Amino acid sequence: MLGPGGAGVSTIAAAAAVGPVRGGSDGRALLITLDRFRQASRVFGVYSTPGVAVPISQGAALLEIDTLALLGEAWSGLRAPVSLAGGAVTEGLGDIDPEELTGLPGVAELLAWRRIRDEAVSGRWSRIVLDCSGEMDALGFLGIPAMVADYVERLWPRHRRLAGAAENPRLTGGAAVIDALVADCLDIVDLLVDPTCVHAHVVVPTGIHGTEMAHRHVAVLDLMGIVTTEVVRNPGVASAESTADIDTTPPRDGVHVAGVAALPTPPRTVAALRKLGVVVSDAPGLAVGSRAAEVEHLTGTGVTATYRLSWRQPLPDPRSLALGRSGDDLLVTLSGVRHRVSLPSVLRRCTVTDARWEDGMLNIRFQPDPAVWPRTGQGVD
């Protein structure tokens, strides 16, 4: 569950956790929040211990994640291999307290994702509702695992880790920790873009602003390859706009638009939350955006060939679209969010010759770079 600030994301997430499922089976649901002020436990009137799932209704539980505690646990496990590695680079790292690491970009968020992933694959829950509200940048939060994996591989690539550990056995523990970190990141990314089990629900207010924000969020989520199944138009408390008056035009095909009831006061009980009428769907979706990209061989052979990489991409803000290239990745910026799209192997030896958005499709054309393209008789990976 995500959306702009003030849209009522936390309320809708709580209602989804205790509400019914459209087209799905009944079972236990887990509501996860990263709110440092722990508002969810106050809404449900329960005493919550961060990091421990507590029941909030007959079929739902609440998990409030304390990222500082997770950081302390993770750092205590890293101190031993860091100290063992030795050397001038690692000298003194073992004396750093976890609190000093909280300002490092992505560290706390990645640890939260690891805990969320662990709950998702534990088999204890039939549905997990993740509340991406509060002070966090929800779209940035969704991109943290891919960002961390990319930076780690650039700073200390796997082939250098293996070579370093072979030459200096003291680096073996550190290399193993980094390998596990990258594996965790990639595992989380694969989970997020799996349309059969992960769905984004965008919560927006009613009115023109809500419509614009819905289109922007869905466009960025598509770019990231995360399936959006529903836009929830929340009129808020004591709104004069009825559910029947809410604009139900979807941002794109395949996205369901639903309204919720306006209550006279903020819901503070399970019964009140259920009166909102929030019903989520667990039906599997289809790959979208960059995860559904296709490569076509248009014309020519060898260095005269032309290839096209394309995917269906909503574009609510045409002026915000920008493309770039970094190594084997295509950098796509949309509505202020930059996303790396890993190029297929055949396009990594090519240069971009043209890019345009037509009829809802983002099309990028490539031609082989003669300096690196295989010569006649050599195959292409």
N, C-alpha and C positions, 0 to 999 in steps of 0.2 A: 504494500500500500504506500503510495507516494503522491505528492502533489505540492502546489505552492503553499507557502505559509498562510495560516488562517483559513484554510479550506476545510478543516475538520478531519484531517487524515487520521489522527489518533482515535477519534470517536468512531469513524467508519471502520477502522481496523478492529477496534474492540467489538463492535457490533458484528463484524464478519466472523470473529472467533467464536462467538456464542450463538450465532445464527445458523440457519440451515444451509445446505449445499444444493445447488441446482445440478441435477444429473449426476450426482456423486453418491457415494455410500456414506452412511453415518460412521462416526468414529471419534476418537479423541482429537481435539485441536489444541495447538499451542500458540499463544500470542507472545511474540518476542518484541521487546522494546529496548532501545538504547538510551532512553531519556534519563539523564543524570538526576533529574528532580523526582523521578519515580512517580509520575502522576497516575499511571495506570493502576497501581495498587490502591491509590486513594479512591479512584473511580469505583473499583470493585469492592472496596472496603475490606481488604485483606492485608495481613502483615506479610510483606515480601522480603525474603533474604536474597540479595543479588547473587545470581548464578545458580539459584535453585528454583525449579519449577514448582509453583504452588497452585492448587485448584482454585478456580474462580466460578465454576459452575459444574453441573453434573458431567458435562462432556468436554470441558475446556480447562486449560491451565495457563498460567502467566509466568514468563521468564524475563526478568529484568537483568540485563547484562551490565556488569561493572567492568569496563575496559581496563581500569587501573589495576584491578585485582588480576585480570587475565595477563596483563603485562608483567606483573610481579612473578606470576607462576612461570611464564615463558622465559623471563630473563634468568631466573634461578636455574633453569635447565640449560641455559646457554653459557653460563659463567665457566663451567668446567672445561668444555672444549675450547673456549676462547683463551682461557689461561694456559691450557696445554699447548696451544699453537705457539705461544711465545713470540718473540721478535719485537722490534721497535713499534710496529704498527699496532699490535694488540696490547702493548704494555699499558697498564692502568685501566683497561676496559672493564676488568673484573670488579673494580671498585665503584663503578657507576651504579647509582640507585635507579630502580625502575621509574621513579617519579621524574627523573631527568630525561627520560626517553619519550615522555608523553607528547612533546612538541614535534617529534619527528613525523613528517608527513606519511600517512598511511599505516603507521605501526598499529595504533589502537584499532583502527577500522579492520585491518586484516585479521587481527586476533579475534575480533567479534565475528567476522565471517567464518573463521575456523570453527568457532563454537556453534554458529548457526548451521554450518554444514554437518557437523557431528550430530546435532539434533535431527536434522533432516534424514540422515541415513541410519539412525538408531533403530528404526522400526517401532518406536513407541507411539508415534503420532500418525494419524491419517491425513492431517492437514496442518501446515504451519503458516501462520499469518505474521508477516514481518512488518512492523510499524516503522516506516522510514520518515518519520516526522521529527519535530523538535528543531534543534539548532543545526542539524547535519545538512549537508548538500546531498540530497538523495541520489541524484544522477552521478555525482562524483563518487559517492559511496559505492555505487554499483560498479564503477570502473576501477576501484582500488586493486582487486586481485590481479587483473591484467597489467595494470601499471607497475605494481611491485615486481611481478615476474619479469617484465620487460627490462626494468632498471637493473635488477640483479644480474640478468644474463648479459647486459651490456657492461656492467662493472667487473664482473668475474664470470666470464663465459664457462660453460660446462667443460669444454676441452682444456681450458686453462686450470680449472679445478682439479680435473683428473691428473693432468701433468704435474701440478704442484704437489698433490698428495703422493704421487709416485716418487717424486724427488725428495720430499720432506715428509716423513711419516707423521710429524706433529700436526700437519695440516689436514690429516685424514678426518678427524672429528669435525673440524670446521667445514670442510667440503661436504661431509654427510649432512650437516645441519642445513647448509644452503640448498643441497639437493632436495631435502625434505620440504624446505620452504617453497621452492619453485614448484614442486609436485603438488603441494597444497593449493597454491595459487591457481595452477592450471586445472586442478580438480574442481575448484570453486567456479572458475569461469565456465567449464563444461556444464556444470550444474545449472548455472544462471541462464545459459542459452539453450537449455534442453526444453523444447516446447511441449513435451509430454508431461512435465511435472512442475515447471515454474511459469507462473503467469503474473504479469504486472497489472495492477488495478490503479488507475489514475483518478484521484479525488480532486475535484475542482469546484469552485462556487458557481452558482448560476449567473447568467448574464453574459455580456460580450467578453469581459475579461476572462471568465471561466472557459469560454469556448476557445479563445486564443491560447490559453495555457494548456488546454487539453491537446490541441494540435501540436504545440511545441514539444510537450512531453512525449507524445506518441512518436513523433518524428525522431527524436533523439534515441528513444528506446529501440526503435526499428534499426537505426544506425548501429547501435550496440549489439543487435541481434537478440534482444530480449522481447519476448512476445507479450503484447498488450492485449488482453481479452476484454477489458471493460473500462469505461469511463463512468465514474459515479458523480452525478451533479448534486451537490449538497446545498440546499437552500439555507441551511443554518437554523438558528433558533428564532421562532416567532416570525418567520418570513411570510410576506403577503403572497408569495408566489406558490401556487399549488403544484403538485407533481405533474398534473396534466399540462401545465403551462411551460414546463421545462423543455428546452431545445434538445431533441433526441437525435439530431443529425450526427452520425459517427464521423470521427476524424479520417477514417479510411475503412474500406471493406474488411469485415472480420472482427471489428471492434463493436461490442455491445454498449449502448448508452442507457444508463438507468438513473432514475431519480430516487431520492429517499424522502421520507416524511419529515415535515417541519414540526418540531416539538416546542411547546411553550417555554420549557426550561431545559437546560443542558442535562442529558441523561446521566444519571449517577448510580444506576442499578442495572442488573442484567435484564430485568423485565423492561425497563425503559429503553435500553439499547435495542432490544428485539422489536420494539415498536417502530424503529426506523425503517424496518422492512428490508434490511440489507441481505441479499442472497447472492452468494458467489458461486462460480462454476468451476468444477474440477475437470471439465472435459479437455482432452489433449488438444493442443494447437498445432500449427505448422510453422516451420522455420521462416523467419522474416528478415528483411533488410540485408545487411552485409553477410549474414550467415546463410542466406539463400542466393548469394552471388553466383553468376554463371560466366564461364569463359567461352567465347566463340572464336573460331578461326574464320575470319571474314574473307580475305583474299591473299594471293601470293604464296610463295614458298621461300624458305631460307630467310635471308636478311631482308627480303622484300615483302615478307608476310605482314599482315595486319590482324591484330587480335582485339577483341572487345570484352571488357569486364563490365557487367551490368547487374543491377538489382533494383527492385521497386523501392523507391525512397520518397516518403512524404516530404514536402519542402514548404513549410509555412512562411519562412523568412528567406526568400531567395538571396538577398544581399548578405546573409550570414554564412552562406556556403563558401567554403574554401578548401582547396586540395593541395597537398604537398607530398613529397616523397622522402623517405628516410630509410636507406638501405633496402631491405626486402619488404618494407611496409609502406602502405599508402596511408597518408594522414588526411583524415576528413574532419573538417570543422563545421558544425551546424548548431546554430542558436547558442553560440558560446561554449559548446562542448566539443573537444577534440577526441577523436577515436582512431586507433590504429587498426587498419585492416591488413592482415597478413596476405601477401600476394601468392598466388599459386606459383609453383616452380618455373613454369614456362614463361611467366611474366617477369620474373626477377632478372632476366637477362635483357629486358626490354626497357625502352624509354616511353614516357607518356607523350603522345602527339596531339591528343584532343580530348576534351571532357565537356559534356553538356548534359543538361537535364531536360528530358522531353517526355511528355505524356506520362508523367509519374515515374519515369525510369531514370536512374543515374547511369550514364554511359561513359566509360573511359576507354579510349583507344590506345593501343600500344604497338610499337614496332621494334623489332630486334635491334639491339646495340651491336654493331659489327665488331666492336672491340672484344666483346665477351661471348658473342653467339657462337655455338659449336660450328666448326667447319664441316664441309661436305664429308659425309661418311661417319660423323659423330652423332650420337643420339642426343635428345633433349631429355633431361630428368623428368 
